[in-house]
Amino acid sequence: MAFITQDELKDILTSRIVKQIVFTFLGLVGFLILFDKVLMPMYVRPSRIVTVPDVTKKSFAEAKQTLIAAGLDAKEGFTRFDSKSTKGTVLSQNPPPDQKVKSGRTVYLTINSGERPPATVPDLKGRTLQDAKFALERIGLQIGDVHYTYSRNAVENQVTAQEIPKGASVKAGTPVGLTVVKATDESSIRTLSVPDVTGRTLAEASRMLTDAGFAVGGILPKYSASLVPNTVLDQSPSAGDMAPQGKPVNLIVASSNKFDDRRNKSPAEKKGED
């Protein structure tokens, strides 16, 4: 049996390969200790729990500073209009105030846009003047000029026409002119000559008709490539016709929308084109 001498053992232990093995082993042991004592605790350590502060009614910049100071982040979420708050202020937040969350959590803020969104004009025909006023105010619009027409056997203060057609999208605060009926007996109704409003703008035509004692009736858009939109193309009753005071005058007005012609045709006419 061969034995390793003391000198041979010394040569083996001091060889380069053995030194590399030893250093690699010690390095691995050191990494495991570092991972176990330092890195793992940092990874699994539970996040700090913080209370979400109330940042509503603050500006976005102020709210963000407050949240960062509390260990949270802030981002702008939705915008909406609120007439009771200043433009740019925080209306609501998610998570809400006083909720317990982990530090670093993002709080989404809803900001006041400061501007009312466009409103869609409702159908006001057939409503009372008071009801029409409430309907407009609820969506941020208002009543414009009110013209009165007279009719026998009519409902007092009932809206018979509106200057801006239903379904139109208009800026908040836009006034909507109305024609309102006044009940009267037959003997007091006069017969008047219908004015010529062709070639006029819709606004001018409305004023001319109401000043002459008539009402604005239905408004039918018709596509025209050459005329300014809302120019009156035709009217019924025609200019010069004698009609009872307060009678609605229907108007055809120019439109820049090519689809208006097709939309206003009957189903039979549309089918014939297809």
C-alpha positions in Angstrom: 0.0 0.0 0.0 1.4 3.4 -1.1 1.6 6.2 1.3 1.8 10.0 0.5 4.8 11.5 2.1 4.6 14.8 3.9 6.4 16.6 1.1 4.1 15.2 -1.5 1.0 16.3 0.5 2.5 19.7 0.8 3.0 20.0 -2.9 -0.6 18.9 -3.6 -2.1 21.4 -1.1 0.0 24.2 -2.5 -0.8 23.4 -6.2 -2.6 26.0 -8.3 -5.6 23.8 -9.0 -6.3 23.1 -5.3 -6.0 26.8 -4.5 -8.7 27.6 -7.2 -11.0 24.9 -5.8 -10.6 26.3 -2.3 -11.2 29.9 -3.4 -14.3 28.9 -5.4 -15.7 27.0 -2.4 -15.1 29.9 0.0 -16.6 32.3 -2.5 -19.7 30.1 -2.8 -20.0 29.8 0.9 -19.7 33.6 1.2 -22.4 34.2 -1.4 -24.8 31.8 0.3 -24.3 33.6 3.6 -24.9 37.0 1.9 -28.0 35.7 0.2 -29.4 34.2 3.4 -28.6 37.1 5.8 -29.0 40.1 3.5 -30.7 39.6 0.2 -33.5 37.2 1.2 -34.6 39.3 4.1 -34.8 42.4 1.8 -36.9 40.4 -0.7 -39.4 38.9 1.7 -39.6 41.8 4.1 -43.2 42.9 4.3 -43.9 46.4 2.8 -44.6 49.2 5.2 -48.3 49.9 5.7 -49.4 53.5 5.4 -52.7 55.4 5.7 -53.9 57.1 2.5 -54.2 60.9 3.2 -57.3 62.9 2.0 -56.1 65.0 -1.0 -59.5 65.9 -2.3 -60.1 69.7 -2.9 -56.3 70.1 -3.4 -54.6 70.9 -6.7 -53.0 68.0 -8.5 -49.5 69.3 -7.6 -50.4 69.7 -3.9 -52.0 66.3 -3.8 -49.0 64.6 -5.4 -46.6 66.2 -2.9 -48.9 65.1 0.0 -49.0 61.5 -1.3 -45.3 61.3 -1.9 -44.6 62.5 1.6 -46.8 59.6 2.8 -44.8 57.1 0.8 -47.3 56.8 -2.0 -47.4 57.7 -5.7 -50.0 59.8 -7.6 -51.3 59.6 -11.1 -54.1 61.6 -12.8 -57.0 59.3 -13.6 -60.3 60.6 -15.0 -61.4 64.2 -15.6 -65.0 65.4 -15.1 -66.8 68.7 -14.6 -67.9 69.9 -11.2 -69.5 73.4 -11.1 -68.9 73.6 -7.3 -65.1 73.1 -7.5 -62.2 75.0 -9.0 -60.7 73.9 -12.2 -57.8 71.5 -11.6 -58.7 70.4 -8.1 -59.0 66.8 -7.0 -62.6 65.6 -6.9 -62.1 62.0 -5.8 -59.3 59.5 -5.2 -58.8 55.7 -5.4 -57.9 54.3 -2.9 -60.1 56.5 -0.8 -58.8 58.5 2.3 -57.9 56.7 5.5 -57.5 53.3 3.8 -54.5 51.2 4.8 -52.2 50.3 1.9 -48.7 49.2 1.2 -46.1 52.0 0.8 -45.4 52.8 -2.9 -49.1 52.2 -3.9 -50.4 54.4 -6.7 -53.3 56.7 -5.9 -55.4 57.6 -8.9 -56.9 61.1 -8.8 -60.0 62.4 -10.6 -59.5 66.1 -11.6 -62.1 68.8 -12.3 -61.9 69.7 -16.0 -63.4 73.1 -15.3 -65.4 73.0 -18.5 -68.9 71.6 -19.0 -69.1 68.9 -21.7 -71.1 69.6 -24.9 -74.9 69.1 -24.3 -77.4 67.4 -26.6 -80.5 69.6 -27.2 -83.6 67.7 -26.0 -87.0 67.7 -27.8 -88.9 70.5 -26.2 -92.0 70.6 -28.4 -95.1 69.8 -26.5 -93.7 70.8 -23.1 -94.7 73.7 -21.1 -92.4 76.7 -21.0 -91.5 76.0 -17.4 -90.8 72.3 -18.1 -88.6 73.3 -21.0 -86.7 75.7 -18.8 -85.9 73.0 -16.3 -85.0 70.5 -19.0 -82.4 72.9 -20.5 -81.0 73.9 -17.1 -80.5 70.3 -16.1 -78.0 69.8 -18.9 -76.3 73.2 -18.7 -78.3 75.1 -21.4 -80.7 78.0 -21.1 -83.8 79.5 -22.7 -83.0 82.1 -25.4 -85.6 84.4 -27.0 -89.2 83.4 -26.4 -91.6 84.2 -29.2 -95.3 83.8 -28.7 -97.8 82.6 -31.3 -101.6 82.4 -31.0 -103.9 79.6 -31.6 -107.5 78.6 -30.7 -108.1 75.5 -28.6 -104.3 75.4 -27.7 -102.6 74.5 -24.5 -101.5 77.7 -22.8 -97.6 78.2 -22.7 -96.9 75.0 -24.7 -93.7 75.0 -26.7 -94.5 74.6 -30.4 -91.0 75.1 -32.0 -87.4 75.4 -31.0 -84.6 77.3 -32.9 -82.0 74.6 -32.3 -83.3 71.1 -33.4 -83.4 68.2 -31.0 -80.3 66.0 -31.0 -77.9 68.9 -31.9 -74.7 69.0 -29.9 -74.0 72.5 -28.6 -71.6 74.2 -26.2 -72.6 74.4 -22.6 -74.5 77.6 -21.8 -76.0 77.9 -25.3 -79.4 79.7 -25.4 -82.2 77.8 -27.1 -84.9 80.1 -28.6 -88.5 78.9 -28.2 -91.9 79.6 -29.8 -94.7 79.3 -27.2 -98.4 79.2 -28.0 -100.9 81.5 -26.4 -104.5 80.3 -26.4 -107.0 82.7 -27.9 -110.6 82.6 -29.3 -111.2 82.3 -33.0 -112.4 85.8 -33.5 -109.1 87.3 -32.4 -107.0 85.3 -34.9 -105.8 87.4 -37.8 -104.9 86.2 -41.3 -101.4 87.5 -42.3 -99.1 87.3 -45.3 -96.2 84.9 -44.9 -92.9 86.7 -45.4 -90.2 85.5 -47.8 -87.4 84.0 -45.8 -85.6 82.0 -48.6 -81.9 82.8 -48.9 -81.8 83.9 -45.3 -79.9 82.2 -42.5 -82.0 80.1 -40.2 -81.6 82.6 -37.4 -82.7 85.5 -39.6 -85.6 83.5 -40.9 -86.7 82.6 -37.4 -86.7 86.3 -36.3 -88.6 87.4 -39.5 -91.3 84.8 -39.0 -91.9 85.4 -35.3 -91.8 89.2 -35.9 -94.5 88.7 -38.6 -96.7 86.7 -36.2 -95.8 83.2 -37.3 -93.9 80.3 -35.7 -91.0 78.3 -36.9 -92.2 74.8 -37.8 -90.2 71.7 -38.8 -86.6 72.2 -40.1 -85.5 69.8 -42.8 -81.8 69.8 -43.7 -80.9 69.2 -47.4 -77.3 68.8 -48.7 -75.9 71.6 -50.7 -72.3 71.9 -51.9 -72.6 75.6 -52.8 -74.6 77.2 -50.0 -73.6 78.1 -46.5 -75.1 75.6 -44.0 -78.4 76.7 -42.5 -79.3 78.9 -45.5 -83.1 78.6 -46.1 -83.8 76.9 -49.4 -87.6 76.6 -49.3 -90.5 77.3 -47.0 -94.1 76.1 -46.5 -96.4 78.0 -46.6 -94.8 79.9 -49.4 -93.9 83.6 -49.4 -97.0 85.8 -49.9 -99.5 83.1 -48.8 -102.2 84.2 -46.4 -102.1 82.1 -43.2 -103.6 82.4 -39.7 -101.5 84.3 -37.1 -99.2 81.9 -35.3 -99.2 79.2 -38.0 -95.8 77.3 -38.1 -93.8 77.7 -41.2 -91.7 74.7 -42.2 -88.3 75.3 -43.6 -85.8 73.4 -45.7 -82.2 74.5 -44.9 -78.8 73.8 -46.6 -76.6 71.2 -45.0 -73.0 70.3 -45.5 -73.7 66.6 -44.6 -74.2 64.5 -47.7 -76.1 61.9 -45.7 -78.9 64.3 -44.8 -80.6 63.8 -48.2 -80.7 60.0 -47.7 -81.8 60.3 -44.0 -84.8 62.4 -44.9 -86.1 60.1 -47.7 -88.8 57.6 -47.1 -88.0 53.9 -46.8 -89.4 53.3 -50.3 -87.2 56.0 -51.8 -84.1 54.5 -50.1 -85.0 51.1 -51.3 -85.3 52.3 -54.8 -81.8 53.7 -54.7 -80.2 50.5 -53.4 
